[in-house]
Amino acid sequence: MKNKKKLPINSMLIIVGLFFFINPNFSVLDILPDFIGAALMVIGFLRLADIDDRAKDASKALTILAFTNAGKMLTLLLLTDSGQTVWPLIFSFCFGIGECALFIYGMHKLFSAVTYQAMRESCEPLYAGFSSLLPLTVLIALLKSILTILPELTSLTTDYGFIENIAGTGAQVNEFVYKALTVLNGVVVTLYGIGWWAYMLRYFKAVGKQKAFLEKLDEKYMEEVGSKHEVLTYRALKTAGLLFTAALIFLLPFRLDGNDFLPDFAAGILLCLGIWRMYALYPGKARTALLLSGGYTLLAAAEWVYELLFNFSLNIQDGVGYYDSVSNILLRHPGHLPAYFGLCALSILKYLMLPVALFGLCRIFACIIGDHTGASSELAEGIGERKTALIQKNLGVWLNVLRSFCLLAGGAGVIFRLFRMFSKLMIMEYVNPIAAGALLVVFLLFHSKLSEAIDNKYYCARV
């Protein structure tokens, strides 16, 4: 039963990840972010990537795709607020070309890996099915890329881009063309995407039903990789480190029009994914960390939705919202004061939960320090023991520093929220981002030293 929970291909994660690729874009913005889908897919076949070079290439391509898509979304959010119409389209077009190529290449390699392993293990149903999936995938990727930019391209190459300043039949025709292409994008990509996803669902569900095939892959994995606990630790920490870094980036406050465009609940989701990657190493402590991070994610999501609804209920042009004090709310919108206190209370709970969730992660790091860091076994026994003790002591100090900055980040959020409710001091605006940025820097330094210490002990076993 234990191995069945850790099979090399997690069909459910891949199916959910693929769902994020079926959607059309609203203007140049992606409704269901592709980077979430790419991350879920990579986690879904991580173990297959350890024993198959094609799957490893697919993992690299989809990982790059995830970062490319996340970068595009952040860039577009910044440019959309700038008032320059042309730049979002240019960036969307350039990023879109790269995303299309990476998606096609990554999916081709994944299909090839499953097909090859099915041939190798004489699993005829999978070999026959996966050989036919690539053309449909290429078509959905091209449709998403081309139809996304057509409406915006039309608005820029015609007078419709300046329709608020002109009048006449030409502008009305161009407006009709723009809206027609937008509808075409929505209808075609959505309908074809659903059909493509249903087709993929059929075959990836078939993978999950091939128990004998998956068990053979699991045996191969345990033979080549799973029996080397140090290799598992190094690889898990490397992948989880990227997810934790991305999570801490999402903790940085970045607000436009009163709303957080780097939502903290996304940081919670990334934390959960990183901890899940390390679950096989220390199941007990990882389970606790997952529960704590899940609790933080729920609080952060509730706060984000509450804040969004709260800001919509106010007139943003009046300058009243999340960053305002009680006196401003009472002066301009006295009826919203109870809702404002509710939002502040939820925000404080979220910030109190943040260090608790991060402390759960630090417990896993403490176990890794004790079990997988130190001096190489090739050193003389006495020297090796002294060097191991020194390395682990130094890492223990860095771990305590990391815990301190976790408390600092949570405390800074609480202090910001409490003082900002009753004070208009601008210095309060900088407390939160400075603490979150400092936590990110300290984590990167700690993770680098931890990876170096693991490498120092297992330098021969990394490859």
C-alpha positions in Angstrom: 0.0 0.0 0.0 2.9 2.4 0.7 4.3 2.2 -2.8 0.9 2.6 -4.4 0.7 6.1 -3.0 4.0 7.1 -4.6 3.7 5.7 -8.2 5.9 7.4 -10.8 2.9 8.9 -12.7 0.2 10.7 -10.7 -2.6 10.8 -13.2 -4.9 13.0 -11.1 -2.3 15.8 -10.7 -1.6 15.7 -14.4 -5.3 15.8 -15.3 -5.9 18.8 -13.0 -2.8 20.5 -14.4 -4.0 20.1 -18.0 -7.3 21.7 -17.0 -5.5 25.1 -16.7 -4.5 25.0 -20.4 -8.0 24.7 -21.9 -9.1 28.3 -21.2 -9.2 31.3 -23.5 -7.6 34.6 -22.6 -9.6 37.7 -21.5 -8.0 40.4 -23.5 -4.3 39.5 -23.0 -4.8 38.1 -19.5 -5.0 34.4 -18.7 -8.1 33.5 -16.7 -6.7 30.2 -15.4 -2.9 30.8 -15.1 -1.0 28.2 -17.1 2.0 28.3 -14.7 -0.2 26.6 -12.0 -1.1 23.8 -14.5 2.5 23.4 -15.6 3.7 23.1 -11.9 1.0 20.5 -11.1 2.0 18.5 -14.2 5.7 18.5 -13.4 5.0 17.3 -9.8 2.7 14.6 -11.3 5.5 12.9 -13.2 8.6 13.9 -11.2 9.4 10.2 -10.4 9.1 9.3 -14.1 11.6 12.1 -14.9 14.1 10.5 -12.6 14.2 7.3 -14.6 13.4 8.5 -18.2 15.4 11.1 -20.1 12.3 12.1 -22.2 10.3 12.8 -19.1 13.2 14.8 -17.7 13.2 17.0 -20.8 9.5 17.4 -20.5 9.9 18.4 -16.8 12.5 21.0 -17.8 10.4 22.5 -20.6 7.2 22.7 -18.4 9.2 24.3 -15.6 10.6 27.0 -17.9 7.0 27.4 -19.2 5.8 28.0 -15.7 8.3 30.7 -15.0 7.7 32.3 -18.4 4.0 32.4 -17.9 4.3 33.8 -14.4 6.7 36.4 -15.7 4.3 37.3 -18.5 1.3 37.7 -16.1 3.3 39.9 -13.8 4.6 42.1 -16.6 1.1 42.5 -18.1 -0.4 43.5 -14.8 2.3 46.2 -14.5 1.8 47.4 -18.1 -2.0 47.3 -18.1 -1.8 49.9 -15.3 0.6 52.1 -17.3 -1.9 53.4 -19.8 0.2 52.3 -22.8 -1.9 50.2 -25.1 0.7 48.7 -27.3 3.2 47.2 -24.7 0.9 44.6 -23.2 0.2 43.2 -26.7 3.9 43.1 -27.6 4.9 41.3 -24.4 1.9 39.0 -24.7 2.9 38.1 -28.3 6.6 37.5 -27.5 5.9 35.5 -24.3 3.1 33.6 -26.2 5.5 32.4 -28.8 7.8 31.0 -26.2 4.9 29.4 -24.2 3.5 27.8 -27.3 6.9 26.2 -28.3 7.6 25.1 -24.7 4.2 23.5 -24.2 4.3 21.6 -27.5 7.9 20.4 -26.8 7.1 19.5 -23.2 4.0 17.5 -24.0 5.7 15.8 -26.9 8.4 14.6 -24.6 5.9 13.5 -22.0 3.9 11.5 -24.5 7.1 10.0 -25.9 8.2 9.0 -22.4 4.9 7.2 -21.6 4.8 5.6 -25.1 8.4 4.3 -24.7 7.9 2.9 -21.2 4.6 1.3 -22.4 6.5 -0.4 -25.3 9.3 -1.4 -22.9 6.8 -3.0 -20.5 4.5 -4.4 -23.2 1.5 -2.2 -22.2 -0.3 -2.2 -25.5 -3.3 0.1 -24.5 -1.1 3.0 -23.5 1.2 2.7 -26.5 -1.7 2.8 -29.0 -3.4 5.7 -27.2 -0.5 8.1 -26.5 0.8 7.9 -30.0 -2.2 9.9 -31.3 -2.3 12.8 -28.7 0.4 15.1 -30.1 -1.5 16.6 -33.2 -4.4 17.6 -31.0 -2.1 19.2 -28.4 -0.2 21.1 -31.1 -3.5 22.5 -32.4 -4.7 23.7 -29.0 -1.4 25.4 -28.3 -1.5 27.2 -31.7 -5.1 28.2 -31.3 -4.5 29.7 -27.8 -1.5 31.7 -29.1 -3.0 33.0 -32.3 -6.5 33.8 -31.2 -5.3 35.5 -28.0 -3.5 38.3 -29.9 -6.0 38.8 -32.8 -8.5 41.1 -31.0 -5.8 43.3 -29.6 -3.9 43.3 -32.9 -7.1 44.5 -34.6 -7.6 47.3 -32.1 -4.0 48.6 -32.6 -4.0 48.4 -36.4 -7.4 50.3 -36.8 -9.1 53.3 -35.4 -10.8 51.2 -32.7 -7.8 51.7 -30.5 -8.9 55.4 -30.3 -12.6 54.9 -30.4 -13.3 57.2 -27.5 -11.9 60.1 -29.5 -13.6 59.5 -32.9 -17.0 58.8 -34.3 -18.4 57.3 -37.5 -19.1 54.1 -39.4 -15.4 53.1 -39.5 -15.1 53.1 -35.8 -18.3 51.1 -35.4 -17.1 48.5 -37.9 -13.8 48.1 -36.2 -15.5 47.8 -32.8 -17.6 45.0 -34.3 -14.5 43.2 -35.6 -12.8 43.5 -32.2 -15.8 42.1 -30.4 -16.3 39.4 -33.0 -12.7 38.2 -32.7 -12.9 38.3 -28.9 -16.0 36.1 -29.0 -14.3 33.8 -31.5 -11.4 33.4 -29.1 -13.7 32.6 -26.2 -15.9 30.1 -28.1 -13.3 28.3 -30.2 -10.6 27.9 -27.6 -13.1 27.0 -24.9 -15.0 24.4 -26.9 -11.9 22.9 -28.5 -10.1 23.1 -25.2 -12.8 21.2 -23.4 -12.8 18.5 -26.1 -9.0 18.3 -26.0 -9.1 18.0 -22.2 -11.8 15.3 -22.3 -9.6 13.3 -24.8 -6.5 13.7 -22.5 -8.6 12.8 -19.5 -9.5 9.5 -21.1 -5.9 8.4 -21.7 -4.4 9.7 -18.5 -7.2 7.9 -16.5 -6.1 4.8 -18.4 -2.6 5.3 -17.1 -3.9 5.2 -13.5 -5.7 1.9 -14.2 -2.6 0.1 -15.5 -1.5 -1.1 -12.1 0.9 -3.7 -13.4 2.6 -1.1 -15.6 2.9 1.4 -12.8 4.3 -1.2 -10.4 7.0 -2.1 -12.9 7.9 1.6 -13.2 7.9 1.8 -9.4 10.3 -1.1 -9.2 12.6 0.5 -11.7 12.5 3.8 -9.8 13.3 2.1 -6.5 16.2 0.2 -8.1 17.8 3.2 -9.8 16.9 6.1 -7.4 14.6 5.2 -4.5 17.2 3.1 -2.7 19.5 6.1 -2.5 18.0 8.3 0.2 20.6 10.9 -0.2 19.8 11.4 -3.9 16.1 11.6 -3.1 16.9 14.3 -0.4 19.0 16.4 -2.7 16.5 16.3 -5.6 13.5 16.9 -3.4 15.2 19.9 -1.7 16.2 21.3 -5.1 12.6 21.2 -6.4 11.1 22.3 -3.1 13.6 25.2 -2.9 12.3 26.7 -6.1 8.7 26.4 -4.9 9.5 27.9 -1.5 11.4 30.8 -3.2 8.4 31.5 -5.4 6.1 31.3 -2.4 8.2 34.0 -0.5 8.1 36.2 -3.6 4.3 36.0 -3.5 4.4 37.2 0.1 5.8 40.5 -1.1 3.0 43.2 -0.9 2.3 44.5 -4.4 -1.0 46.4 -4.7 -2.7 48.2 -7.5 -6.1 49.9 -7.1 -6.3 48.5 -3.5 -5.9 44.8 -4.4 -2.9 42.5 -4.0 -1.7 41.3 -7.4 0.7 38.9 -5.7 -1.9 37.2 -3.6 -0.7 35.6 -0.4 -2.9 32.5 -0.9 -0.8 31.7 -4.0 2.2 31.7 -1.6 0.4 29.2 0.6 -0.4 27.0 -2.4 3.3 27.0 -3.4 4.3 26.2 0.2 2.0 23.2 0.2 3.4 22.0 -3.2 7.0 22.3 -1.9 6.2 20.4 1.3 4.4 17.7 -0.7 7.6 17.3 -2.7 9.4 16.5 0.5 6.7 14.3 2.0 8.4 11.0 1.2 11.4 12.1 3.3 9.7 12.8 6.6 5.9 12.0 6.3 5.0 12.8 9.9 6.5 16.3 10.0 5.5 17.0 6.4 1.9 16.1 7.3 1.9 18.6 10.1 3.5 21.3 7.9 0.9 20.6 5.2 -1.9 21.1 7.6 -0.4 24.4 8.9 0.3 25.7 5.4 -3.2 24.7 4.3 -4.6 26.6 7.2 -2.6 29.7 6.2 -3.7 29.3 2.6 -7.4 29.2 3.6 -7.0 32.4 5.7 -5.1 34.2 3.0 -7.7 33.2 0.4 -10.5 34.4 2.6 -8.8 37.7 3.3 -8.1 38.2 -0.5 -11.8 37.6 -1.4 -13.0 39.7 1.5 -10.7 42.6 0.5 -11.7 42.4 -3.1 -15.4 42.6 -2.2 -14.7 45.3 0.4 -12.9 47.5 -2.2 -15.6 47.0 -4.8 -18.2 48.2 -2.2 -16.3 51.5 -1.9 -15.4 54.2 -4.3 -11.7 53.6 -4.9 -11.4 57.1 -6.4 -12.1 58.5 -2.9 -8.8 56.9 -1.8 -10.5 54.7 0.8 -9.7 51.0 1.1 -7.4 48.5 2.7 -4.6 50.9 3.4 -6.8 53.5 5.0 -7.3 54.3 8.7 -10.5 54.1 10.8 -10.8 57.9 10.6 -10.9 57.9 6.8 -13.5 55.1 6.7 -15.6 56.7 9.4 -15.4 60.1 7.6 -16.4 58.9 4.1 -18.1 55.5 4.6 -19.2 55.1 8.2 -21.6 52.3 7.2 -18.6 50.2 6.1 -16.7 50.4 9.4 -17.8 47.0 10.8 -16.7 45.3 7.5 -13.4 47.2 7.7 -12.8 45.8 11.2 -13.6 42.4 10.0 -11.1 42.7 7.1 -8.4 43.9 9.5 -9.1 41.0 12.0 -8.8 38.5 9.1 -5.6 40.1 8.0 -4.1 39.9 11.5 -5.1 36.2 11.8 -3.4 35.6 8.5 -0.2 37.2 9.6 -0.2 35.4 13.0 -0.6 32.1 11.1 2.3 32.8 8.7 5.2 32.1 11.1 3.3 29.1 12.5 3.2 27.6 8.9 6.8 28.5 8.3 7.9 26.9 11.6 6.4 23.7 10.4 8.6 23.9 7.3 11.7 24.6 9.5 11.1 21.4 11.4 11.6 19.5 8.2 14.8 21.5 7.6 16.0 20.6 11.1 15.6 16.9 10.3 17.5 17.2 7.0 20.3 19.0 8.8 20.7 16.2 11.3 20.4 13.3 8.8 21.9 14.5 5.5 24.6 17.2 6.2 28.1 17.0 7.4 31.6 15.9 6.2 32.3 13.4 3.5 32.7 9.8 4.6 36.1 9.7 2.9 37.6 11.9 5.6 39.3 10.4 8.6 36.9 9.4 11.4 38.0 12.0 13.9 38.3 14.9 11.4 35.0 13.9 9.8 33.1 14.0 13.1 34.5 17.4 14.1 33.8 18.8 10.7 30.2 17.4 10.7 29.6 18.9 14.1 30.9 22.3 12.9 28.8 22.2 9.7 25.6 21.2 11.5 26.1 23.8 14.3 26.5 26.5 11.6 23.4 25.4 9.8 21.5 25.3 13.2 22.4 29.0 13.7 21.2 29.8 10.2 18.0 27.9 10.8 17.4 29.9 14.0 18.0 33.1 12.0 15.4 31.9 9.5 12.9 31.2 12.3 13.6 34.7 13.6 12.8 36.3 10.3 9.7 34.2 9.9 8.5 35.8 13.2 9.7 39.2 11.9 7.6 38.8 8.8 4.5 37.8 10.6 5.0 40.4 13.3 5.6 43.1 10.8 2.3 42.3 9.1 0.4 42.5 12.5 2.2 45.7 13.5 1.4 47.2 10.1 -2.2 46.3 10.2 -2.7 47.5 13.8 -0.9 50.8 13.5 -2.2 51.6 10.0 -5.8 51.3 11.3 -5.2 54.3 13.6 -2.2 56.1 12.1 -1.4 57.8 8.8 2.4 57.5 9.2 3.8 56.6 5.8 6.6 54.6 7.5 4.0 52.0 8.2 3.7 51.3 4.5 7.3 50.1 4.3 7.4 47.8 7.3 5.7 44.9 5.6 7.6 44.8 2.3 10.9 45.2 4.1 10.3 42.3 6.4 9.0 40.1 3.6 12.0 41.0 1.4 14.4 40.3 4.3 12.8 36.8 4.8 13.3 36.0 1.2 17.0 36.9 1.3 17.6 35.0 4.5 15.8 31.9 3.1 17.9 32.0 -0.1 21.1 32.2 1.9 20.0 29.3 4.2 18.9 27.1 1.3 22.2 27.7 -0.4 24.2 26.7 2.7 21.9 23.7 3.3 22.4 22.5 -0.3 26.1 23.0 0.0 26.2 20.9 3.2 24.3 18.1 1.6 26.6 18.2 -1.4 29.6 18.2 0.9 28.4 14.9 2.4 27.1 13.2 -0.7 29.1 14.7 -3.5 29.6 11.3 -5.1 25.9 10.4 -5.0 24.3 13.5 -6.6 24.3 12.3 -10.2 
